[in-house]
Structure formats: C-alpha cells, structure tokens
Amino acid sequence: MKNNPKSLRFATWSTIFLVGCTASTPLEDPRVLRYNESAAITSLDPAAARSLEHMWVVDQLYDGLVELGPDLTVLPCLAKSWTFDEEKLAYRFRLRRDAVFTTGRSVQADDVVFSLERLRDPEVVSSGGWILDAVRPQGIVALNDTTVEVRLREAYPPFLGLLTTAYGN
C-alpha cells in the first residue's frame, strides 16, 4: 500500500484545523451569556427596547405571559393557561408555579403587574406602552399570587398577540 501525499496533507491539515477549533480551557463563568451583535446594545430593559437588535436580545433573556409558537399561534409561557370572559374584555392568566427568577424567587402575579404597568409609566418613557393601549386604567390586577387579570376598554383581538412581543416580556 502506497502513501498518498495528498491524503497525508489533508489528514494533517484536518487534524490541525480540528484541534484549533476546540476550546483549550473551560469557560470562566457558565452564567455569562455571550451574544454576537454588531449594534450597540445600551439596555437590557424590555421597556427600553427601541430597535430590532434590542428586541432580539430582550426576547432571549426574558419570558412573557405568552409566546409565539413555530406556527405563529399564541402559546403559554409564564402563564400556564388563560381564560377570557364572553365579551373578551377581561383576560385571566394563571401563572406557572415553577417559574422563578435567576435568584430562585418565584414569579408572582404582582411581578407581572409591575412589569406591565412599567410600560405605561410616563417616567419610564417606554416605546412599548402602545401594546397596552386597549387596557383600562388600573386594568392590570393581581387577583392572588398566581393569577393576573387584564381588563380591556373594548374587545381587542390582537391583544394576546401583542403580549408575545419583546415589550410583553
């Protein structure tokens, strides 16, 4: 059997390439998220997301009550289920009991109310407040630790879909 110089060179370069592509040391901190983005991301606050790049980052970091599925249907996320009244003026979201913050603290209905109300707070100046335009003043209420009710001014079919946006996180 003869040695083929081309095969030997290919094997050598393949080995060098593969060795060069492996990490020689483990990552310093496995809790660090590395995100490749050429735009300057100035905030990780969902209420401050003003560009598509910001929204992509926020969407990777935070969960909302609901999310879009691969077929663009609205699916549960932090909310394990939701119901609405006959007129579709009041939506009740039941939160998952296993949803926790990175600190380990359980996500509660008051946390959801706080996050959504921040979008409407004039001091926050969020560009995402518009997703709650159909919601009544004081219309986001924690009924208990695991249930949030959102009361609309009038029936608004896109409401659930708007909650799937980065602002709804």
N, CA, C and O of each residue as an XYZ file, in Angstrom:
676
protein
N       0.845     -1.166      0.000
C       0.000      0.000      0.000
C       0.892      1.231      0.000
O       1.791      1.348      0.833
N       0.646      2.165     -0.945
C       1.460      3.374     -1.045
C       0.817      4.503     -0.249
O      -0.405      4.610     -0.142
N       1.693      5.342      0.306
C       1.199      6.547      0.976
C       0.898      7.599     -0.072
O       1.743      7.896     -0.916
N      -0.269      8.151     -0.029
C      -0.657      9.200     -0.951
C      -0.361     10.538     -0.278
O      -0.941     10.836      0.766
N       0.551     11.371     -0.866
C       0.906     12.654     -0.236
C      -0.302     13.584     -0.052
O      -0.373     14.310      0.939
N      -1.241     13.568     -0.990
C      -2.417     14.442     -0.857
C      -3.264     14.014      0.333
O      -3.753     14.856      1.087
N      -3.436     12.723      0.502
C      -4.220     12.218      1.631
C      -3.549     12.544      2.949
O      -4.212     12.903      3.923
N      -2.223     12.418      2.975
C      -1.469     12.724      4.193
C      -1.588     14.205      4.549
O      -1.784     14.556      5.712
N      -1.466     15.087      3.525
C      -1.598     16.537      3.767
C      -3.011     16.866      4.256
O      -3.184     17.649      5.190
N      -4.013     16.266      3.622
C      -5.393     16.517      4.025
C      -5.619     16.092      5.476
O      -6.237     16.824      6.249
N      -5.129     14.933      5.839
C      -5.287     14.435      7.207
C      -4.574     15.342      8.200
O      -5.098     15.616      9.280
N      -3.371     15.812      7.836
C      -2.603     16.694      8.721
C      -3.341     18.016      8.932
O      -3.510     18.463     10.067
N      -3.782     18.643      7.831
C      -4.467     19.934      7.946
C      -5.818     19.789      8.654
O      -6.218     20.674      9.410
N      -6.507     18.699      8.416
C      -7.780     18.461      9.106
C      -7.573     18.349     10.605
O      -8.352     18.891     11.389
N      -6.520     17.645     11.002
C      -6.215     17.495     12.425
C      -5.875     18.842     13.044
O      -6.366     19.176     14.123
N      -5.032     19.620     12.362
C      -4.653     20.954     12.867
C      -5.896     21.833     12.992
O      -6.073     22.525     13.995
N      -6.747     21.805     11.982
C      -7.957     22.621     11.996
C      -8.874     22.227     13.154
O      -9.363     23.092     13.881
N      -9.104     20.945     13.322
C      -9.996     20.483     14.385
C      -9.440     20.780     15.766
O     -10.193     21.152     16.666
N      -8.137     20.621     15.949
C      -7.522     20.934     17.243
C      -7.621     22.431     17.514
O      -7.854     22.845     18.649
N      -7.446     23.235     16.483
C      -7.519     24.687     16.644
C      -8.918     25.190     16.938
O      -9.077     26.297     17.453
N      -9.926     24.410     16.624
C     -11.317     24.834     16.834
C     -11.871     24.431     18.191
O     -12.988     24.821     18.534
N     -11.145     23.685     18.949
C     -11.649     23.268     20.254
C     -11.171     24.226     21.326
O     -10.090     24.804     21.217
N     -11.974     24.391     22.358
C     -11.598     25.269     23.468
C     -10.547     24.573     24.313
O     -10.723     23.427     24.729
N      -9.454     25.276     24.562
C      -8.384     24.669     25.352
C      -8.648     24.809     26.846
O      -8.134     24.024     27.642
N      -9.447     25.804     27.232
C      -9.775     25.990     28.642
C     -11.286     26.119     28.778
O     -11.946     26.619     27.867
N     -11.832     25.685     29.882
C     -13.282     25.824     30.069
C     -13.662     27.298     30.197
O     -12.825     28.140     30.521
N     -14.931     27.595     29.940
C     -15.409     28.967     30.098
C     -15.228     29.409     31.543
O     -15.386     28.622     32.476
N     -14.893     30.688     31.707
C     -14.631     31.209     33.047
C     -15.878     31.187     33.931
O     -15.803     30.812     35.101
N     -17.012     31.582     33.382
C     -18.239     31.653     34.169
C     -19.405     31.152     33.324
O     -19.813     31.837     32.387
N     -19.945     29.990     33.626
C     -21.031     29.453     32.804
C     -22.317     30.270     32.883
O     -23.246     30.014     32.117
N     -22.397     31.244     33.784
C     -23.593     32.082     33.898
C     -23.539     33.282     32.966
O     -24.487     34.066     32.921
N     -22.451     33.442     32.222
C     -22.287     34.579     31.326
C     -22.896     34.241     29.970
O     -22.591     33.204     29.381
N     -23.755     35.122     29.486
C     -24.341     34.967     28.163
C     -23.501     35.772     27.184
O     -23.314     36.975     27.365
N     -23.007     35.128     26.173
C     -22.265     35.822     25.125
C     -23.180     35.906     23.912
O     -23.676     34.895     23.415
N     -23.393     37.127     23.450
C     -24.335     37.366     22.359
C     -23.622     38.164     21.288
O     -23.119     39.254     21.560
N     -23.572     37.642     20.084
C     -22.866     38.287     18.985
C     -23.803     39.266     18.285
O     -24.734     38.859     17.590
N     -23.554     40.542     18.472
C     -24.389     41.573     17.867
C     -23.519     42.775     17.549
O     -22.775     43.252     18.406
N     -23.608     43.264     16.323
C     -22.777     44.404     15.937
C     -23.363     45.735     16.406
O     -22.637     46.724     16.506
N     -24.654     45.775     16.692
C     -25.271     47.015     17.173
C     -24.901     47.238     18.637
O     -24.658     46.288     19.381
N     -24.865     48.479     19.026
C     -24.568     48.812     20.420
C     -25.832     48.613     21.253
O     -26.786     49.382     21.139
N     -25.832     47.586     22.081
C     -26.972     47.314     22.950
C     -26.772     48.151     24.208
O     -25.839     47.914     24.976
N     -27.647     49.126     24.418
C     -27.463     50.069     25.521
C     -28.270     49.721     26.762
O     -28.061     50.315     27.820
N     -29.189     48.766     26.647
C     -30.023     48.418     27.790
C     -30.548     46.996     27.632
O     -30.765     46.516     26.520
N     -30.745     46.339     28.760
C     -31.378     45.020     28.760
C     -32.798     45.103     29.317
O     -33.407     44.080     29.632
N     -33.314     46.301     29.434
C     -34.657     46.547     29.951
C     -35.672     46.389     28.818
O     -35.586     47.107     27.822
N     -36.628     45.468     28.945
C     -37.631     45.306     27.884
C     -38.395     46.597     27.577
O     -38.768     46.832     26.428
N     -38.627     47.418     28.571
C     -39.354     48.670     28.354
C     -38.545     49.651     27.512
O     -39.115     50.559     26.907
N     -37.227     49.480     27.466
C     -36.360     50.392     26.723
C     -36.005     49.876     25.334
O     -35.251     50.532     24.615
N     -36.519     48.737     24.946
C     -36.191     48.162     23.632
C     -36.797     49.027     22.534
O     -38.018     49.113     22.398
N     -35.931     49.663     21.756
C     -36.411     50.565     20.714
C     -35.998     50.132     19.314
O     -36.498     50.669     18.326
N     -35.110     49.187     19.221
C     -34.665     48.729     17.908
C     -34.819     47.216     17.833
O     -34.974     46.540     18.850
N     -34.773     46.706     16.627
C     -34.905     45.265     16.433
C     -33.806     44.507     17.168
O     -34.055     43.445     17.736
N     -32.582     45.054     17.157
C     -31.470     44.400     17.852
C     -31.737     44.301     19.352
O     -31.481     43.267     19.969
N     -32.254     45.382     19.934
C     -32.595     45.363     21.362
C     -33.692     44.339     21.647
O     -33.636     43.608     22.635
N     -34.676     44.302     20.777
C     -35.791     43.373     20.984
C     -35.328     41.922     20.913
O     -35.816     41.080     21.667
N     -34.392     41.622     20.015
C     -33.876     40.256     19.912
C     -33.183     39.843     21.206
O     -33.380     38.731     21.694
N     -32.371     40.743     21.758
C     -31.660     40.427     23.000
C     -32.657     40.226     24.141
O     -32.584     39.237     24.871
N     -33.573     41.155     24.287
C     -34.571     41.083     25.358
C     -35.376     39.788     25.252
O     -35.675     39.145     26.259
N     -35.719     39.420     24.034
C     -36.506     38.205     23.833
C     -35.735     36.951     24.252
O     -36.344     35.953     24.635
N     -34.407     36.995     24.184
C     -33.583     35.859     24.608
C     -33.428     35.793     26.128
O     -33.148     34.728     26.678
N     -33.609     36.922     26.803
C     -33.358     36.988     28.243
C     -34.599     36.818     29.118
O     -34.508     36.295     30.228
N     -35.739     37.251     28.631
C     -36.929     37.302     29.478
C     -38.083     36.508     28.874
O     -38.186     36.349     27.657
N     -38.934     36.022     29.747
C     -40.152     35.332     29.323
C     -41.351     36.233     29.565
O     -41.370     37.011     30.519
N     -42.337     36.127     28.713
C     -43.588     36.842     28.888
C     -44.680     35.884     29.333
O     -44.435     34.694     29.530
N     -45.870     36.406     29.487
C     -47.001     35.553     29.843
C     -47.243     34.503     28.763
O     -47.540     33.345     29.054
N     -47.109     34.933     27.517
C     -47.342     34.054     26.372
C     -46.222     34.250     25.358
O     -45.471     35.224     25.421
N     -46.122     33.308     24.422
C     -45.113     33.400     23.370
C     -45.696     32.859     22.074
O     -46.724     32.182     22.067
N     -45.014     33.174     20.975
C     -45.455     32.657     19.684
C     -44.838     31.294     19.433
O     -43.646     31.089     19.662
N     -45.649     30.372     18.965
C     -45.156     29.058     18.593
C     -44.626     29.075     17.170
O     -44.747     30.087     16.480
N     -44.040     27.972     16.719
C     -43.473     27.901     15.370
C     -44.505     28.153     14.267
O     -44.158     28.606     13.176
N     -45.766     27.858     14.559
C     -46.821     28.097     13.571
C     -47.551     29.420     13.832
O     -48.642     29.653     13.311
N     -46.928     30.283     14.650
C     -47.432     31.622     14.981
C     -48.723     31.612     15.798
O     -49.470     32.590     15.784
N     -48.987     30.529     16.500
C     -50.096     30.519     17.451
C     -49.573     30.975     18.805
O     -48.396     30.792     19.115
N     -50.438     31.562     19.603
C     -50.057     32.028     20.934
C     -50.039     30.827     21.878
O     -51.019     30.092     21.995
N     -48.893     30.648     22.552
C     -48.693     29.517     23.457
C     -48.425     30.008     24.876
O     -47.990     31.146     25.055
N     -48.673     29.183     25.882
C     -48.341     29.553     27.261
C     -46.832     29.719     27.441
O     -46.042     29.049     26.775
N     -46.447     30.601     28.328
C     -45.037     30.748     28.711
C     -45.002     30.868     30.235
O     -44.997     29.846     30.921
N     -44.978     32.087     30.786
C     -45.099     32.217     32.243
C     -46.515     31.874     32.699
O     -46.722     31.363     33.800
N     -47.470     32.160     31.845
C     -48.855     31.771     32.136
C     -49.037     30.334     31.675
O     -48.755     30.000     30.524
N     -49.509     29.490     32.578
C     -49.758     28.102     32.158
C     -51.073     27.997     31.402
O     -51.284     27.069     30.622
N     -51.961     28.973     31.647
C     -53.240     28.997     30.934
C     -53.848     30.387     31.060
O     -53.414     31.205     31.872
N     -54.851     30.630     30.249
C     -55.595     31.883     30.346
C     -57.025     31.640     29.893
O     -57.319     30.731     29.116
N     -57.893     32.487     30.409
C     -59.302     32.458     30.023
C     -59.733     33.898     29.798
O     -59.044     34.833     30.206
N     -60.856     34.068     29.156
C     -61.416     35.410     28.996
C     -62.926     35.311     29.082
O     -63.519     34.257     28.850
N     -63.536     36.450     29.426
C     -64.989     36.453     29.549
C     -65.631     36.433     28.159
O     -64.945     36.507     27.140
N     -66.943     36.332     28.145
C     -67.675     36.199     26.882
C     -67.440     37.381     25.944
O     -67.365     37.202     24.728
N     -67.324     38.582     26.500
C     -67.124     39.787     25.680
C     -65.656     40.006     25.317
O     -65.331     40.910     24.546
N     -64.786     39.189     25.865
C     -63.327     39.313     25.691
C     -62.825     40.674     26.180
O     -62.002     41.327     25.539
N     -63.352     41.074     27.336
C     -62.930     42.317     27.972
C     -62.030     42.064     29.170
O     -61.318     42.969     29.605
N     -62.047     40.866     29.707
C     -61.212     40.528     30.867
C     -60.492     39.208     30.588
O     -61.117     38.179     30.329
N     -59.160     39.268     30.648
C     -58.323     38.084     30.455
C     -57.731     37.700     31.804
O     -57.195     38.554     32.511
N     -57.823     36.429     32.163
C     -57.209     35.929     33.400
C     -56.089     34.965     33.041
O     -56.290     33.969     32.346
N     -54.903     35.296     33.538
C     -53.720     34.477     33.290
C     -53.347     33.753     34.577
O     -53.162     34.387     35.615
N     -53.236     32.444     34.515
C     -52.792     31.639     35.661
C     -51.318     31.327     35.449
O     -50.930     30.735     34.442
N     -50.505     31.736     36.415
C     -49.056     31.595     36.289
C     -48.587     30.193     36.640
O     -49.183     29.506     37.469
N     -47.516     29.789     35.996
C     -46.862     28.522     36.343
C     -46.256     28.659     37.733
O     -45.689     29.700     38.062
N     -46.369     27.640     38.531
C     -45.792     27.676     39.883
C     -44.286     27.436     39.861
O     -43.595     27.769     40.824
N     -43.770     26.864     38.775
C     -42.338     26.578     38.700
C     -41.533     27.713     38.056
O     -40.325     27.571     37.867
N     -42.171     28.819     37.722
C     -41.466     29.957     37.123
C     -40.716     30.719     38.216
O     -41.304     31.144     39.210
N     -39.410     30.884     38.013
C     -38.578     31.562     39.008
C     -37.662     32.573     38.333
O     -37.346     32.457     37.149
N     -37.244     33.564     39.108
C     -36.215     34.497     38.675
C     -34.857     33.817     38.820
O     -34.763     32.734     39.396
N     -33.812     34.445     38.303
C     -32.472     33.857     38.412
C     -32.023     33.733     39.858
O     -31.129     32.943     40.161
N     -32.628     34.498     40.752
C     -32.289     34.405     42.179
C     -32.939     33.195     42.836
O     -32.593     32.826     43.959
N     -33.890     32.575     42.124
C     -34.610     31.442     42.683
C     -35.968     31.807     43.258
O     -36.751     30.924     43.609
N     -36.257     33.112     43.358
C     -37.549     33.556     43.881
C     -38.641     33.273     42.852
O     -38.439     33.462     41.653
N     -39.784     32.824     43.327
C     -40.916     32.519     42.443
C     -41.458     33.784     41.791
O     -41.533     34.840     42.420
N     -41.832     33.664     40.534
C     -42.511     34.758     39.841
C     -43.948     34.780     40.339
O     -44.638     33.761     40.328
N     -44.389     35.957     40.777
C     -45.746     36.094     41.304
C     -46.539     37.093     40.471
O     -45.978     37.845     39.674
N     -47.829     37.087     40.668
C     -48.716     37.955     39.902
C     -48.339     39.430     40.059
O     -48.423     40.190     39.094
N     -47.927     39.843     41.252
C     -47.512     41.241     41.455
C     -46.324     41.611     40.572
O     -46.215     42.758     40.138
N     -45.435     40.661     40.299
C     -44.289     40.914     39.421
C     -44.756     41.182     37.993
O     -44.224     42.058     37.311
N     -45.741     40.429     37.553
C     -46.289     40.622     36.208
C     -46.975     41.981     36.121
O     -46.790     42.709     35.145
N     -47.761     42.325     37.130
C     -48.435     43.628     37.160
C     -47.396     44.743     37.096
O     -47.548     45.682     36.315
N     -46.347     44.651     37.906
C     -45.295     45.665     37.918
C     -44.661     45.813     36.534
O     -44.495     46.929     36.042
N     -44.311     44.696     35.913
C     -43.647     44.743     34.605
C     -44.533     45.372     33.537
O     -44.065     46.190     32.743
N     -45.797     44.999     33.513
C     -46.691     45.558     32.503
C     -47.004     47.026     32.780
O     -47.059     47.832     31.851
N     -47.208     47.379     34.043
C     -47.501     48.783     34.376
C     -46.319     49.701     34.054
O     -46.517     50.874     33.740
N     -45.096     49.176     34.130
C     -43.921     49.988     33.773
C     -44.007     50.487     32.336
O     -43.541     51.583     32.027
N     -44.599     49.688     31.462
C     -44.726     50.102     30.064
C     -45.583     51.353     29.929
O     -45.382     52.154     29.016
N     -46.540     51.520     30.841
C     -47.444     52.677     30.771
C     -46.980     53.845     31.632
O     -47.570     54.923     31.576
N     -45.947     53.650     32.417
C     -45.461     54.689     33.329
C     -44.797     55.808     32.525
O     -43.832     55.549     31.806
N     -45.294     57.054     32.628
C     -44.707     58.157     31.867
C     -43.247     58.441     32.239
O     -42.501     58.990     31.428
N     -42.838     58.075     33.444
C     -41.445     58.300     33.845
C     -40.496     57.297     33.199
O     -39.311     57.587     33.040
N     -40.992     56.136     32.829
C     -40.161     55.124     32.167
C     -39.969     55.483     30.696
O     -38.937     55.152     30.114
N     -40.921     56.138     30.100
C     -40.891     56.553     28.699
C     -40.603     55.356     27.785
O     -39.682     55.389     26.969
N     -41.391     54.327     27.935
C     -41.218     53.136     27.108
C     -41.854     53.334     25.744
O     -42.947     53.886     25.622
N     -41.148     52.875     24.727
C     -41.735     52.921     23.386
C     -42.707     51.764     23.180
O     -43.319     51.653     22.117
N     -42.857     50.899     24.188
C     -43.744     49.749     24.065
C     -45.072     49.891     24.761
O     -45.863     48.948     24.777
N     -45.340     51.052     25.339
C     -46.594     51.242     26.054
C     -47.822     51.052     25.183
O     -48.904     50.742     25.680
N     -47.654     51.236     23.902
C     -48.782     51.119     22.975
C     -49.413     49.731     22.986
O     -50.585     49.598     22.634
N     -48.672     48.690     23.381
C     -49.282     47.352     23.370
C     -50.384     47.237     24.420
O     -51.176     46.295     24.401
N     -50.428     48.208     25.339
C     -51.450     48.195     26.394
C     -52.485     49.301     26.211
O     -53.238     49.599     27.137
N     -52.530     49.908     25.033
C     -53.494     50.986     24.788
C     -54.936     50.544     24.994
O     -55.775     51.360     25.379
N     -55.241     49.291     24.751
C     -56.615     48.797     24.901
C     -56.963     48.464     26.348
O     -58.113     48.148     26.652
N     -55.970     48.534     27.249
C     -56.189     48.167     28.654
C     -56.729     49.371     29.424
O     -56.255     50.494     29.252
N     -57.719     49.124     30.269
C     -58.288     50.188     31.103
C     -57.245     50.733     32.077
O     -56.303     50.023     32.429
N     -57.402     51.993     32.520
C     -56.561     52.483     33.619
C     -56.792     51.586     34.841
O     -57.929     51.201     35.116
N     -55.767     51.266     35.543
C     -55.821     50.332     36.678
C     -56.453     48.996     36.265
O     -57.093     48.327     37.077
N     -56.268     48.622     35.015
C     -56.879     47.406     34.492
C     -56.004     46.169     34.570
O     -56.393     45.106     34.087
N     -54.822     46.292     35.175
C     -53.940     45.130     35.345
C     -53.872     44.849     36.836
O     -53.322     45.643     37.599
N     -54.437     43.708     37.254
C     -54.637     43.434     38.673
C     -54.164     42.028     39.022
O     -54.409     41.073     38.285
N     -53.475     41.919     40.169
C     -53.127     40.606     40.716
C     -54.293     40.150     41.581
O     -54.585     40.769     42.604
N     -54.958     39.082     41.184
C     -56.089     38.567     41.960
C     -55.609     37.736     43.142
O     -56.261     37.692     44.185
N     -54.481     37.085     42.977
C     -53.796     36.341     44.041
C     -52.352     36.146     43.570
O     -51.956     36.758     42.579
N     -51.569     35.329     44.235
C     -50.152     35.167     43.876
C     -49.930     34.571     42.495
O     -48.871     34.766     41.899
N     -50.914     33.850     41.981
C     -50.706     33.147     40.713
C     -51.703     33.513     39.619
O     -51.763     32.846     38.586
N     -52.484     34.564     39.838
C     -53.483     34.948     38.834
C     -53.433     36.447     38.573
O     -53.502     37.256     39.498
N     -53.313     36.800     37.301
C     -53.329     38.198     36.870
C     -54.546     38.386     35.975
O     -54.826     37.565     35.102
N     -55.264     39.481     36.207
C     -56.384     39.815     35.327
C     -56.068     41.116     34.608
O     -55.602     42.081     35.214
N     -56.328     41.125     33.316
C     -56.152     42.324     32.496
C     -57.515     42.671     31.918
O     -58.146     41.866     31.232
N     -57.958     43.905     32.217
C     -59.290     44.362     31.782
C     -59.135     45.368     30.647
O     -58.437     46.374     30.776
N     -59.795     45.076     29.542
C     -59.710     45.927     28.358
C     -60.874     46.915     28.305
O     -61.937     46.675     28.877
N     -60.654     48.024     27.610
C     -61.715     49.023     27.400
C     -62.794     48.474     26.465
O     -63.989     48.700     26.659
N     -62.337     47.751     25.451
C     -63.226     47.133     24.469
C     -62.543     45.886     23.937
O     -61.333     45.720     24.093
N     -63.308     45.018     23.316
C     -62.717     43.801     22.755
C     -61.628     44.195     21.756
O     -61.828     45.072     20.915
N     -60.486     43.539     21.861
C     -59.348     43.878     21.008
C     -58.642     42.583     20.604
O     -57.759     42.118     21.326
N     -59.013     41.991     19.463
C     -58.481     40.686     19.063
C     -56.954     40.557     19.060
O     -56.460     39.476     19.380
N     -56.170     41.597     18.717
C     -54.711     41.417     18.705
C     -54.057     41.390     20.088
O     -52.843     41.213     20.183
N     -54.833     41.560     21.157
C     -54.241     41.725     22.485
C     -53.267     40.606     22.857
O     -52.131     40.891     23.234
N     -53.681     39.355     22.761
C     -52.786     38.244     23.128
C     -51.529     38.245     22.269
O     -50.433     38.012     22.779
N     -51.671     38.499     20.996
C     -50.511     38.545     20.104
C     -49.530     39.632     20.492
O     -48.318     39.435     20.391
N     -50.034     40.782     20.936
C     -49.147     41.872     21.348
C     -48.339     41.496     22.587
O     -47.213     41.963     22.761
N     -48.908     40.659     23.443
C     -48.170     40.222     24.633
C     -46.994     39.308     24.287
O     -46.142     39.061     25.140
N     -46.932     38.805     23.061
C     -45.808     37.949     22.659
C     -44.597     38.765     22.220
O     -43.526     38.200     21.996
N     -44.746     40.079     22.093
C     -43.623     40.915     21.661
C     -42.617     41.091     22.794
O     -42.889     40.732     23.940
N     -41.459     41.645     22.464
C     -40.425     41.892     23.480
C     -40.956     42.778     24.599
O     -40.536     42.637     25.747
N     -41.872     43.685     24.282
C     -42.433     44.550     25.320
C     -43.270     43.755     26.313
O     -43.367     44.133     27.481
N     -43.863     42.681     25.873
C     -44.667     41.839     26.747
C     -43.844     40.986     27.688
O     -44.394     40.292     28.544
N     -42.525     41.033     27.538
C     -41.640     40.275     28.426
C     -41.491     41.020     29.714
O     -40.786     40.564     30.614
